[in-house]
Amino acid sequence: MNQTIDISLWGFIAGFLLLLIPVYFLYYFRTGLVKATLISASRMTIQLFLVGLYLEYLFKLNLWWVNVLWVLVMVMVASYTILKRTKLPLKQLFTSIAISLLFSITIIDTYFMGLVVRLNHLFEARYFIPVSGMLLGNMLTANVLALNSFFGSLEREKQYYYYMLGNGASRSEALAPFIREAITKSFNPTIASMAVMGLISLPGTMTGQILGGSNPNTAIKYQIMLMITIFASSLIAVLFSMWLCRKQAFDEYGLKKF
């Protein structure tokens, strides 16, 4: 396979000029998102170039404990981001969210690296760090959607929740409709995306591997396995997060603390 064509500085600048189109319309319709868009694009660029620098160093170093430590840092950052985006109390729920993400990524990473890819070393940097980052990114999105739906629905329909408790339902029974709604809202987009993958969209992992010179069939197999892995890890993380969070969010009588 041919080596990927590098993007020159002028090509990079030309690519950035595409931002003028959305920025213009965001400004024209007075959305108030122009500043946020420019800041986000700048942060993305700086952060990804920094990622490129330290990943190159980590790949060369390839020490298992350094790789594990880096993934732990990613788990902490993801946990903080989830709680910041959902506006839930950081002090009470940070440990619960971090444990949920760590539990899910440990199980799925071990399964994927050991049984699917069959690596000789489970913590090999070139696989372990990018795959863990991809899983955590999707877990973050799913958790934000699920927790927003779960606690938002509880706040809007708390009278119904207390009515269920008052009529003899256990806390688990009273919370079941809210958990069901949260799971549905957080995973509907993923299920819809999987259903049309290859017909409407060519996913990023597969496209990146093909551009990097991989055989298309190899890239397709990785993409299928990663989509299933992402779905499984995200669902485990969401269920475990809601289970731990509800232990912190409710007292022994089922009354909401915050």
C-alpha positions as CSV (number, residue, x, y, z in Angstrom):
1,M,0.0,0.0,0.0
2,N,1.2,3.6,-0.7
3,Q,2.3,5.8,2.1
4,T,-0.1,8.5,3.2
5,I,0.5,11.9,1.6
6,D,1.5,14.4,4.2
7,I,-0.4,17.7,4.4
8,S,1.8,20.7,3.8
9,L,1.7,24.0,5.8
10,W,-0.3,25.7,3.0
11,G,-2.7,22.8,2.7
12,F,-3.2,23.0,6.5
13,I,-4.0,26.7,6.2
14,A,-6.3,26.0,3.3
15,G,-8.2,23.5,5.4
16,F,-8.6,26.0,8.2
17,L,-10.1,28.5,5.8
18,L,-13.1,26.1,5.6
19,L,-14.0,27.4,9.1
20,L,-14.9,30.7,7.6
21,I,-18.1,29.1,6.2
22,P,-19.6,28.0,9.6
23,V,-18.2,31.1,11.4
24,Y,-20.0,33.4,8.9
25,F,-23.4,31.8,9.3
26,L,-23.0,31.5,13.1
27,Y,-22.3,35.3,13.1
28,Y,-25.1,36.1,10.5
29,F,-27.8,34.3,12.6
30,R,-26.4,35.9,15.9
31,T,-26.0,32.5,17.5
32,G,-23.3,33.7,20.0
33,L,-21.2,30.7,19.0
34,V,-18.5,32.4,17.0
35,K,-16.1,32.9,19.9
36,A,-16.7,29.4,21.2
37,T,-16.1,27.9,17.8
38,L,-12.8,29.7,17.3
39,I,-11.6,28.8,20.8
40,S,-12.6,25.2,20.4
41,A,-10.9,24.9,17.0
42,S,-7.7,26.5,18.5
43,R,-7.8,24.3,21.5
44,M,-8.3,21.2,19.3
45,T,-5.3,22.1,17.1
46,I,-3.0,22.8,20.0
47,Q,-4.1,19.7,22.0
48,L,-3.8,17.3,19.1
49,F,-0.3,18.5,18.2
50,L,0.7,18.1,21.8
51,V,-0.9,14.6,21.7
52,G,1.2,13.8,18.6
53,L,4.4,14.8,20.5
54,Y,3.8,12.8,23.6
55,L,2.3,9.8,21.9
56,E,5.5,9.5,19.7
57,Y,7.5,9.6,23.0
58,L,5.2,7.1,24.7
59,F,5.3,4.7,21.7
60,K,9.1,4.7,21.8
61,L,9.2,4.3,25.6
62,N,6.5,1.6,25.7
63,L,6.7,0.9,29.4
64,W,3.5,-0.8,30.7
65,W,3.3,1.2,33.9
66,V,3.6,4.5,32.0
67,N,0.9,3.4,29.6
68,V,-1.4,2.4,32.5
69,L,-0.7,5.7,34.3
70,W,-1.6,7.7,31.2
71,V,-4.9,5.9,30.8
72,L,-5.6,6.5,34.5
73,V,-5.0,10.2,33.9
74,M,-7.5,10.1,30.9
75,V,-10.1,8.4,33.2
76,M,-9.7,11.2,35.8
77,V,-10.1,13.9,33.1
78,A,-13.1,12.1,31.6
79,S,-14.8,11.8,35.0
80,Y,-14.3,15.5,35.7
81,T,-15.6,16.4,32.2
82,I,-18.7,14.2,32.6
83,L,-19.7,15.9,35.9
84,K,-18.9,19.4,34.6
85,R,-21.1,18.8,31.5
86,T,-24.0,17.4,33.5
87,K,-23.6,20.0,36.3
88,L,-23.8,17.3,38.9
89,P,-21.9,17.7,42.2
90,L,-18.2,16.9,41.7
91,K,-17.3,16.1,45.3
92,Q,-20.1,13.5,45.8
93,L,-20.0,11.7,42.5
94,F,-16.4,12.0,41.1
95,T,-15.3,8.7,42.7
96,S,-18.4,6.9,41.4
97,I,-17.9,8.0,37.9
98,A,-14.2,7.3,37.9
99,I,-14.7,3.8,39.2
100,S,-17.4,3.2,36.6
101,L,-15.1,4.2,33.7
102,L,-12.1,2.3,35.1
103,F,-14.2,-0.8,35.7
104,S,-15.6,-0.8,32.1
105,I,-12.3,0.0,30.4
106,T,-10.4,-2.6,32.3
107,I,-12.8,-5.4,31.3
108,I,-13.2,-4.3,27.7
109,D,-9.5,-3.5,27.1
110,T,-8.4,-6.8,28.5
111,Y,-11.0,-8.7,26.3
112,F,-10.3,-6.7,23.1
113,M,-6.5,-6.8,23.4
114,G,-6.2,-10.3,24.7
115,L,-8.9,-12.2,22.8
116,V,-9.7,-10.1,19.7
117,V,-6.4,-8.6,18.7
118,R,-4.3,-11.2,20.6
119,L,-1.4,-9.0,21.6
120,N,1.6,-10.6,23.2
121,H,1.7,-7.7,25.6
122,L,-1.7,-6.3,26.7
123,F,-0.3,-2.8,27.5
124,E,1.5,-2.2,24.2
125,A,1.4,1.5,23.8
126,R,0.5,1.6,20.0
127,Y,-2.7,-0.3,20.7
128,F,-3.5,0.2,24.4
129,I,-3.4,4.1,24.5
130,P,-5.4,4.9,21.3
131,V,-8.0,2.2,21.8
132,S,-8.5,3.2,25.5
133,G,-8.8,6.9,24.4
134,M,-11.4,6.0,21.8
135,L,-13.4,4.0,24.3
136,L,-13.2,6.7,27.0
137,G,-14.3,9.3,24.5
138,N,-17.4,7.4,23.7
139,M,-18.1,6.5,27.3
140,L,-17.9,10.2,28.1
141,T,-20.5,11.0,25.5
142,A,-22.8,8.2,26.6
143,N,-22.5,9.1,30.3
144,V,-23.3,12.8,29.7
145,L,-26.4,11.9,27.7
146,A,-27.6,9.2,30.2
147,L,-26.9,11.2,33.4
148,N,-28.5,14.3,32.0
149,S,-31.6,12.3,31.0
150,F,-31.7,10.4,34.3
151,F,-31.4,13.3,36.7
152,G,-33.3,15.7,34.4
153,S,-36.3,13.4,34.2
154,L,-36.2,12.8,37.9
155,E,-36.3,16.5,38.5
156,R,-39.2,17.1,36.1
157,E,-41.2,14.1,37.2
158,K,-40.2,13.9,40.9
159,Q,-43.9,13.8,42.0
160,Y,-44.4,10.6,39.9
161,Y,-41.3,9.1,41.5
162,Y,-42.5,9.9,45.0
163,Y,-46.0,8.7,44.1
164,M,-44.4,5.3,43.1
165,L,-42.5,5.2,46.4
166,G,-45.6,6.1,48.4
167,N,-47.6,3.3,46.8
168,G,-45.1,0.6,47.9
169,A,-42.6,0.5,45.0
170,S,-39.0,-0.1,45.9
171,R,-36.4,2.5,45.0
172,S,-35.2,0.3,42.1
173,E,-38.8,-0.1,40.8
174,A,-39.5,3.6,41.1
175,L,-36.3,4.5,39.3
176,A,-36.6,1.9,36.5
177,P,-38.6,4.1,34.1
178,F,-36.0,6.9,34.4
179,I,-33.1,4.5,33.9
180,R,-34.8,3.0,30.8
181,E,-35.3,6.4,29.3
182,A,-31.7,7.4,30.0
183,I,-30.4,4.3,28.3
184,T,-32.7,4.8,25.3
185,K,-31.6,8.4,24.8
186,S,-27.9,7.7,25.2
187,F,-27.7,4.7,22.9
188,N,-30.2,5.5,20.1
189,P,-27.6,7.6,18.2
190,T,-25.0,4.8,18.4
191,I,-27.5,2.1,17.2
192,A,-28.6,4.4,14.4
193,S,-25.0,5.0,13.4
194,M,-24.1,1.3,13.3
195,A,-27.2,0.6,11.2
196,V,-26.1,2.8,8.3
197,M,-22.3,2.4,8.6
198,G,-20.8,1.7,5.2
199,L,-24.0,2.9,3.4
200,I,-24.1,6.5,4.5
201,S,-20.9,7.0,6.5
202,L,-17.3,5.7,6.3
203,P,-16.2,5.7,10.0
204,G,-13.1,7.5,11.1
205,T,-11.1,4.5,12.3
206,M,-11.4,2.7,9.1
207,T,-10.8,5.8,7.0
208,G,-7.7,6.6,9.0
209,Q,-6.3,3.1,8.7
210,I,-6.9,3.1,4.9
211,L,-5.2,6.5,4.6
212,G,-2.4,5.2,6.7
213,G,-1.8,2.4,4.2
214,S,-3.6,-0.5,5.8
215,N,-5.4,-3.1,3.7
216,P,-9.1,-2.1,3.4
217,N,-10.3,-5.6,4.7
218,T,-8.1,-5.3,7.8
219,A,-9.4,-1.8,8.4
220,I,-13.0,-3.0,8.1
221,K,-12.4,-5.8,10.6
222,Y,-10.9,-3.4,13.1
223,Q,-13.8,-0.9,12.6
224,I,-16.5,-3.6,13.2
225,M,-14.7,-4.9,16.3
226,L,-14.1,-1.4,17.7
227,M,-17.8,-0.4,17.2
228,I,-19.0,-3.5,19.1
229,T,-16.3,-2.8,21.7
230,I,-17.3,0.9,22.0
231,F,-21.0,-0.1,22.4
232,A,-20.3,-2.7,25.1
233,S,-17.9,-0.5,27.1
234,S,-20.2,2.5,26.9
235,L,-23.2,0.5,28.1
236,I,-21.3,-1.1,31.0
237,A,-20.0,2.4,32.0
238,V,-23.5,4.0,31.9
239,L,-25.2,1.2,33.9
240,F,-22.4,1.2,36.5
241,S,-22.4,5.0,36.7
242,M,-26.1,5.2,37.3
243,W,-26.0,2.4,39.8
244,L,-23.2,4.0,41.8
245,C,-24.6,7.6,41.4
246,R,-28.0,6.6,42.7
247,K,-26.5,5.2,45.8
248,Q,-24.9,8.6,46.4
249,A,-27.9,10.7,45.2
250,F,-30.6,9.1,47.4
251,D,-30.9,8.4,51.1
252,E,-32.1,5.2,52.7
253,Y,-35.7,6.3,52.2
254,G,-35.3,6.9,48.5
255,L,-35.4,10.7,48.9
256,K,-33.1,12.7,46.5
257,K,-30.2,14.5,48.2
258,F,-29.5,17.0,45.4
